[in-house]
C-alpha cells in the first residue's frame, strides 16, 4: 500500500431538467460530498377569494 492519501477524481457538474449536482471539496478526513440544487417545477398562483353569492 502506498502512503499517499487517496484522492477522488473531479466529477463534472451534472445537470438535468430540474436538478443540478455539484461535487464539494474534500474535508479534513477526505470525505467528498455532493451538493444538489432543485429548481422549482411548480408555479405558485396568487390566491383570490371566491365571489360571494
Secondary structure as UniProt FT lines:
FT   STRAND          14..15
FT   STRAND          19..23
FT   TURN            28..29
FT   STRAND          34..38
//
